[in-house]
Amino acid sequence: MAAPPFARKTQQALTFMAGFCDTATFIHVGGVFCAHVTGNFVLFAASIARGLKTEDYLKVLTFPVFVMGVILATHLIVRSMRGMTGAFSTTLGTISALHWLAFLLSFTALHSVDVTITLILVVALGMQNTLHHFAPGPLTTVMTGTVMNTSANLTKKYLIRCESHEQQPQPLPGLGMMAAFLLGCTFGALGAFYGGFRYLVLPAAMSLWVAWSRARGESASRD
């Protein structure tokens, strides 16, 4: 089963959100990724070498929580496809609700709420990752594959001349996503440093636009 690919602006918005949230939790919660959860294994192993602290166990906890997000998104998407309803609108709406919940919890005075917010974002980013299992296109949550594909396309376009009958490489979409990710990381870092998690309002607002935009597109395609 496959769904239509995301529009370029939607890809860039999702990429910005991932970069913002990943950097915000990394800075605000002492080195914990919410999107690049496999990186938390590396950080946990490094923590073993220097001596484990209580907060280090959160790095390992992100993995099963991330899987929960994948399971939830898969269930929602498959059910939507079988019911011939919007493939992604329900899932994107759920992701948006999680982002808004994380933002609203940031106004709670309890220090322990930071852990809760981080785990909520892990679920949201796990769900966002799962979107790309069903729709063609590059991942919006981690940039390793995008950097590789963009570099290869630039090489083929400018260093290795393609034959006239070959499809011309398109590096611009990848460059746009990399720029959006860098911008998200920058804003996430500044937001976490100056305002903690309260600046999560930015990816929350963006997630609402993404969900609305996709729902409108899926509704139009059914008419």
N, C-alpha and C positions, 0 to 999 in steps of 0.2 A: 504494500500500500504506500502510495506517495501523494503528497499534497503539493499544490502549486508553490513555487519558490517565493521567498519574501522579496518585496520591493527593495531597491537599494537604500532608500531612506530608512526603511524599517530595519534593515541589516545594520546600518550605522547607528541607529538609536539603541538597538539591543547591545551592540558592541560597546557603546558609551556606558550603558548601564552596568555591564559586566566589569569593565575597567574601574568604574567608580566604586562599586560595592566591594570588589576584591581588594582594592587599595585601602578603602576605608576600614574594613575589618582588620587588615594586616597591621595598620598603624594603631588603631584604637584598641585592639584586643591583644596586642603583644605578639604579632607575627602569625596570625591565622588567616589563611585564604578561605574565601567562601565560594569561589568559582573553580580555581585551580587546586582542587582538594588533594590531588596526588602530590603536589608540592608540599603539603602538610606532612606527608610521610618523611620526606627529606628533612624537614625542620624538626620533626620528632626524633629522628635518628641523631641529628646533631645535638638535640637536647640531652639525649642519653649520655653523650660524650662529656658534656659539661655539667651534668647533674640535673635530673628531672625536677620540675616544679609542678605544683598542682595545675596551673593553667596549661601546661604542656599536653595534658591528656585531652584537652578540647580539640587539639589537632587531629587526634585519632578518631574522636567522636564524629568529626565532620564527615567521615567516609560513609558510615551506615546511614546517616541523616541525608546525605546526598543521594544515596541509592533510594531512599524513601521518596525523594522528589522525583526521581526517574520513574519509579513504579506508579506514582500518582499521575504524572503526565501521560505515561503510556496508556493507562486505563482511560483517562479522559479523551485522549486523541482517538484511540481505537473505537471507543464507544460512539464518538461523534461521527467518525467515518462510516460506521455501520448504520447509523441512524440517518445518514445523508444530510447531517447538519454541518455547520461550519467546523472544519477540521481543527482549527487552532483558536477560534475566538473564545471558547470556554477556558482553554488552558491559559491563554494570555490574560484573560480576566482574572483567573486564580492567581497567576504570577503577580499581577498588578495589586490584587488584594493583599498579598503577602508583603509586598513592598510598602504599602500604606500602613499595614499593621506594624512593621518594623519601625517606620518613621514615628508613628504615634506612641509606641512604647519608649522612644528615646526621651520623652518628656517625663518618664518615671524616674524618681530620685534614687531608687535602689541601684547599687553598683552591679548586682548580679543580673540585672536585666540586660546588660551588654552581651552576656552569653546567650540569652534567649534571642536577642535580635540577630546575633551572628548565625545561630542555627536556623532561624526563619529565612535568612538570606541564603543559606546553604540549600535549603529546600527550593527556594525560588530559582536559584541558579542551576540546580539539578534539573528542574523542570524546563528551564530555558535550553539547557544542553540537549534535552530529549527532543525538542522541536526539530533538530537537525537530523535526527534518525528517520524522520518521516518526510522531510522536505529537502529537495536538492539545494546545494549551496554550501558555502564555507561556514565553519563554526564561528559563532559570535562571542563565545565565552573565553576561549584561549586563542592566542594568535600564532602559535607555533606553525600550524599548517598553513595559515594565511601568509605568513612571512615566507615560507618555503615556496608556495605556489606563486606568489607575487614575484619573488626573486627569479624563479625559473621562467616566468612569463617575460620579465624584463630582459633576461639573458637571451631568450629566443627571439624577442622582438628587435633588440638593438645590437646584440653580439653575434647571434647566429641567424642569418637571414632565412626566414621560412620560404618554402617553395610557394609559388602562386596558387597552387591547388590546395594548400594546407590552410586550415582555419587559423586566422590571425590571433595571437595571444592577446588577452585583455587584462593588462596589469592595473588599470585605473580603479576598478572596484576594490581590489585588495589594498591599494594605497589609501583609499578612502576609509576603509575599515580600520587600518592600522592607525591612521590619524585620529579617528573617533575613539579608538581604544586608548591612545596616548592622552587625548584630551580628557577622557573619563578618569584615567588614573591620576592626572594632574589635579582635576577638580576634587576627586575623592580624597587625595592626600591633603589638600588645603582645607577641605571641609572637616575631615577628621581631626586635623591639628587645631583648627580654630573653633570648631563647634561640636566636636564629637559626632554622634550619629544624627544630630538634628538636621544636618544637610542632606540626609537621605530623602528629603522632600524632592530633590531634583530627579533622581532616578525613578522615584514613585510617580511623579507627574509624567515623566517620559513613558513609563510603562502603561499608564492610562491612555496616553495618545496612541501607543502601539496597539493596544487591545482594541480601542475604538476604530482605528484605521483598518485593522484586519477584519473586524466584524462587519464593517461597512462594505469592504471589498467582497467578502464571502456572501453577504446578503445580495449584493448586486449581481454576482455570478449565478445565483440561484433563480433570479427573476427572469 
